Amino acid sequence: MARVWLVTLLLTKLSVFADLIDHSQIKVTPAHGTIVGVFKVSYGDYSFNASTAREVCQVLGVTIASKTQVQEALSHGLETCRFGWTDEQVAVIPRVQQNPKCGNGKIGLVVWRADVNKRFDVFCFNATDLEAQIQVTTADVHTTRRDLTSTQSSLLSTGEARFDKSSRSFAHASESSSTLTSLSVSPSPSHHTLLEYPKQMQKPQSMSSEPSSIGTVPAVLLITAIFTVLLTVVIAVWRFKMKQHCVSCWDAEEQKEYIETEVWDQSNGKDQREPQAEFKEDQSRKNSNDISVKMTPETDTDS
């Protein structure tokens, strides 16, 4: 319908070219209607220069499309194999798939900055059609949301029904269990075993909370042990260094005392040798005096 409307409007409003137009050669692309408001108008071989292309869109009651609008249409699937003028007075070809015969084998929006007098097709933009498409898309989105909502509601109702059924089954099982417990109250040992069974079933629940506290204790012990080992190592290193320092100090003191002792011994020996020498010298002098005295009386007697 969109193609028929565009062709009819083009035929009725292009009165300037009425005598020259072959109506069978007018084509609108895409044939199923615009894509986000963009469509291409062609007439036979390339027929419109830049100014004529703009007038053609205005005669159709729309505007010439911009590069951005053609790019948006390309992202929504618009593809041609012919150049068309845009509002920036550049010719473009929107390509989705690669084809050596279209746009030099390139893909994307292929641009040709040709002379404004060169003839191409023209890309037009219909804002009203874009708004209609947006409204349709919005309506589809609302419909999809309603479908999703209804689906979710049905799933919730189904889940609630299953939950009610499970609850009834659980209630029935609880009633059976309570009946069994009431029947098992008896003084016989076997019945005492039946009475204690539910308590045994409750023990794992109480024990399930213990691993968390049990798991924290080894962690604390491990941290304490590591801290103790590190502290012991630090103390041992400190003591070793202090011991080396003390040994070096003791060695220095012993060496000093040894030197002082040697010096004292040497000085003491010297002091002892001097009196002995003086004593010997005195003895020798005394002996010599005695000899001289003895020799003098003998000399007198002989005379």
C-alpha positions in Angstrom: 0.0 0.0 0.0 2.9 2.4 0.8 4.4 1.8 -2.6 1.1 2.4 -4.4 0.6 5.6 -2.4 4.1 6.9 -3.2 3.9 6.1 -6.9 0.4 7.7 -7.1 1.5 10.8 -5.3 4.7 11.0 -7.4 2.7 10.7 -10.6 0.1 13.3 -9.6 2.5 16.0 -8.2 5.3 15.9 -10.7 3.4 17.9 -13.2 6.6 19.7 -14.4 7.8 16.4 -15.9 4.4 15.1 -17.0 5.1 15.0 -20.7 8.5 13.4 -20.2 7.8 10.7 -17.5 7.4 7.1 -18.4 5.2 6.0 -15.4 6.3 2.4 -15.7 9.9 3.3 -14.9 9.1 5.0 -11.5 10.2 2.8 -8.6 10.1 3.1 -4.8 12.5 1.1 -2.7 11.7 -0.8 -0.5 8.6 -2.0 -2.1 6.8 -3.0 1.1 7.1 0.5 2.6 9.6 2.7 4.3 12.2 1.6 6.9 12.2 4.0 9.8 10.7 6.6 7.4 13.4 6.3 4.7 12.7 5.2 1.1 14.4 5.6 -2.3 12.8 7.1 -5.4 14.2 6.3 -8.8 13.1 7.0 -12.4 14.6 4.7 -15.0 18.4 5.2 -15.1 19.8 7.9 -12.8 17.7 11.0 -13.4 18.0 13.5 -10.5 20.8 15.9 -9.8 21.1 17.3 -6.2 18.6 20.2 -6.5 16.0 18.1 -8.5 16.3 15.3 -6.0 15.3 17.7 -3.1 12.4 19.0 -5.2 11.1 15.5 -5.8 10.9 14.7 -2.1 9.2 18.1 -1.5 6.6 17.4 -4.2 5.9 14.1 -2.5 5.2 16.0 0.7 8.2 14.6 2.5 11.8 15.8 3.0 15.1 14.6 1.6 16.8 12.1 4.0 20.0 12.9 5.7 23.0 10.6 5.9 22.2 9.8 9.6 18.7 8.8 8.7 19.9 6.6 5.9 22.4 5.1 8.3 19.7 4.3 10.8 17.6 2.7 8.0 20.7 0.6 7.1 20.9 -0.6 10.6 17.3 -1.8 10.3 17.9 -3.7 7.0 17.7 -1.1 4.2 19.9 -2.1 1.3 20.1 -0.9 -2.3 22.4 -1.2 -5.3 22.0 2.3 -6.6 23.3 5.7 -5.3 20.9 8.2 -4.0 21.2 11.9 -3.1 21.0 12.9 0.6 20.4 16.2 2.4 24.2 16.8 2.6 24.4 16.7 -1.2 26.4 13.5 -1.2 25.4 10.2 -2.9 25.2 7.1 -0.8 24.5 3.4 -1.1 23.4 1.4 2.0 24.9 -2.1 1.8 24.3 -5.0 4.2 25.9 -7.7 2.3 29.1 -7.5 0.1 28.5 -7.4 -3.6 31.2 -6.6 -6.2 28.6 -4.9 -8.4 27.2 -2.6 -5.7 29.2 0.1 -3.9 32.6 -1.3 -5.2 32.1 -4.4 -3.0 31.9 -2.5 0.2 29.5 -2.8 3.1 27.9 -0.2 5.3 27.0 3.3 4.1 29.1 3.8 0.9 29.6 7.5 0.3 30.3 9.2 -3.1 31.1 12.9 -3.0 30.2 13.5 -6.6 29.4 16.8 -8.4 26.0 18.2 -7.6 25.1 18.1 -11.3 25.7 14.4 -11.5 22.5 12.3 -11.7 21.4 9.7 -9.1 18.3 8.5 -7.3 17.1 10.2 -4.1 16.5 9.1 -0.6 13.4 10.7 1.0 12.2 10.7 4.6 8.6 10.4 5.8 8.3 11.5 9.4 4.7 10.5 9.7 5.5 7.0 8.6 8.3 6.9 11.2 5.9 7.9 13.9 3.4 5.3 12.8 6.1 2.6 12.9 7.1 3.8 16.4 3.5 3.5 17.6 3.2 0.0 16.1 6.5 -1.0 17.8 5.3 0.5 21.1 2.0 -1.4 20.7 3.9 -4.6 20.0 6.1 -4.0 23.1 3.0 -3.5 25.2 1.5 -6.6 23.8 4.6 -8.6 24.5 4.7 -7.3 28.0 1.1 -8.2 28.5 1.9 -11.7 27.2 4.9 -12.0 29.5 2.8 -10.7 32.4 0.1 -13.3 31.7 2.7 -16.0 31.3 4.3 -15.0 34.6 0.8 -15.0 36.3 0.1 -18.4 35.0 3.4 -19.7 36.1 2.9 -18.1 39.6 -0.6 -19.6 39.8 0.8 -23.0 38.8 3.6 -22.7 41.3 1.2 -21.7 44.0 -1.0 -24.7 43.2 2.0 -27.0 43.4 3.1 -25.3 46.7 -0.4 -25.8 48.1 -0.3 -29.4 47.1 3.1 -29.8 48.7 1.9 -28.1 51.8 -1.1 -30.4 52.1 1.2 -33.4 51.6 3.6 -32.1 54.2 0.7 -31.4 56.6 -0.6 -35.0 56.0 2.9 -36.4 56.7 3.1 -34.3 59.9 -0.2 -35.6 61.1 0.9 -39.1 60.3 4.1 -38.5 62.2 2.3 -37.1 65.2 -0.1 -40.0 65.2 2.9 -42.4 65.1 4.5 -40.6 68.0 1.3 -40.7 70.1 0.9 -44.4 69.4 4.5 -45.1 70.4 4.1 -43.8 74.0 4.5 -47.0 76.0 6.6 -48.3 78.9 8.2 -51.1 76.7 11.9 -50.6 75.7 11.0 -50.7 72.0 8.6 -47.9 72.4 11.1 -45.8 74.3 13.3 -46.2 71.3 10.6 -44.9 69.0 10.1 -41.9 71.4 13.8 -41.1 71.3 14.1 -41.3 67.5 12.8 -37.8 66.9 15.3 -36.4 69.3 18.1 -38.2 67.5 16.8 -36.6 64.3 17.2 -33.2 65.9 20.8 -33.7 66.9 22.3 -33.1 63.5 20.6 -29.7 63.4 22.2 -28.7 66.7 25.6 -30.1 65.6 25.3 -28.3 62.2 26.0 -25.0 64.0 29.1 -26.3 65.8 31.5 -26.5 62.8 31.5 -22.7 62.5 32.7 -22.3 66.1 35.0 -25.3 65.8 36.4 -24.0 62.6 37.3 -20.7 64.2 39.2 -22.3 67.1 42.0 -23.9 64.8 42.3 -20.6 63.0 42.9 -18.7 66.3 45.4 -21.4 67.5 47.2 -21.3 64.2 47.6 -17.5 64.4 48.7 -17.7 68.0 51.3 -20.4 67.1 52.6 -18.4 64.2 52.9 -15.3 66.3 54.7 -17.3 69.1 57.2 -18.8 66.6 57.9 -15.4 65.1 58.4 -13.9 68.6 60.8 -16.8 69.5 62.8 -16.3 66.3 63.1 -12.5 67.0 64.2 -13.1 70.6 66.8 -15.8 69.5 68.3 -13.5 66.9 68.5 -10.6 69.4 70.2 -12.8 72.0 72.6 -14.1 69.4 73.6 -10.6 68.4 73.9 -9.5 72.1 76.1 -12.6 72.8 78.4 -11.8 69.9 78.7 -8.2 71.1 79.4 -9.3 74.7 82.1 -11.8 73.5 83.8 -9.1 71.5 83.7 -6.8 74.5 85.1 -9.5 76.8 87.9 -10.3 74.3 88.8 -6.6 74.2 88.9 -6.4 78.0 90.9 -9.6 78.4 93.4 -8.4 75.8 93.7 -5.0 77.6 94.2 -6.8 81.0 96.9 -9.1 79.5 98.8 -6.1 78.1 98.6 -4.3 81.4 99.8 -7.4 83.2 102.8 -7.8 80.8 103.7 -4.1 81.2 103.4 -4.5 85.1 105.5 -7.7 85.1 108.2 -6.0 83.0 108.3 -2.9 85.1 108.3 -5.0 88.4 111.2 -7.2 87.1 113.2 -4.2 86.2 112.6 -2.7 89.7 113.7 -6.0 91.3 116.9 -6.3 89.1 118.0 -2.8 90.0 118.2 -3.4 93.8 119.9 -6.7 93.3 122.5 -5.0 91.1 123.1 -2.3 93.6 123.4 -5.0 96.3 126.0 -7.0 94.3 127.9 -3.8 93.6 127.9 -2.9 97.3 129.1 -6.5 98.2 131.9 -6.2 95.7 133.0 -2.9 97.1 132.9 -4.2 100.6 135.0 -7.2 99.7 137.5 -5.1 97.9 137.8 -2.9 101.0 138.3 -5.9 103.2 141.1 -7.2 101.0 142.9 -3.9 101.1 142.6 -3.7 104.9 144.1 -7.2 105.3 147.0 -6.5 103.0 148.0 -3.3 104.9 148.8 -4.9 108.4 150.8 -7.7 106.8 152.9 -5.1 105.1 153.6 -3.3 108.3 154.7 -6.5 110.1 157.3 -7.4 107.5 158.9 -4.0 107.7 
